[in-house]
Amino acid sequence: MPQNVTNRIELIVTEINLFSQDPSKFSSVGNRLNLWRNSLIIFSENPFFGVGLGDFDIETDLLVQKGLSPANLKTGHAHNIFFDALATIGLLGFTTLVCALFIIPFYIAYKNRPQIYDPNKIFLYTTLIMTLGAYAIFGLTEAWLSRNIFVNGYVIIIAVLLSSLRISNDIKNDGSIKY
């Protein structure tokens, strides 16, 4: 493995060990783990509709005051789109978010998957599935929904790939379009 990857893995292991010894110590991994824990506590108190958008920071402060959170972190989100959704918009919003961002685009892609071997169609389909997966995985450690540049990029990429895949299925073998 490249040295920078090895160094990062060693840092993560060190920070997890530090967190297991004292959750209030500052570290990148420890802070995320505390925020995820806070979001689950907030979710357990407001399971259906959450606390509302923009209230995560307020609720985290309340958890610190009640002694339920070891770290006083000033951030407006949980550094995880899934935990953040559970805390702020509850189970109803979480379900809607996952369906709108991942399940529906995957379903549309699956319905329009290539039926015959065509490298261009397979490339579009594979790129679309990989993009959905990459953004879902990225959402595990970052709240990309709170930054317009990530949201805009996601929407544009998914829209272009879905429409391209759909249009590619309407092109006949002779190059004409079925209508």
PyMOL commands that set and color helices and strands:
alter all, ss='L'
color gray80, all
select helices_A, chain A and resi 3-21+28-45+56-66+81-111+119-138+144-146+148-169
alter helices_A, ss='H'
color red, helices_A
deselect
rebuild
show_as cartoon
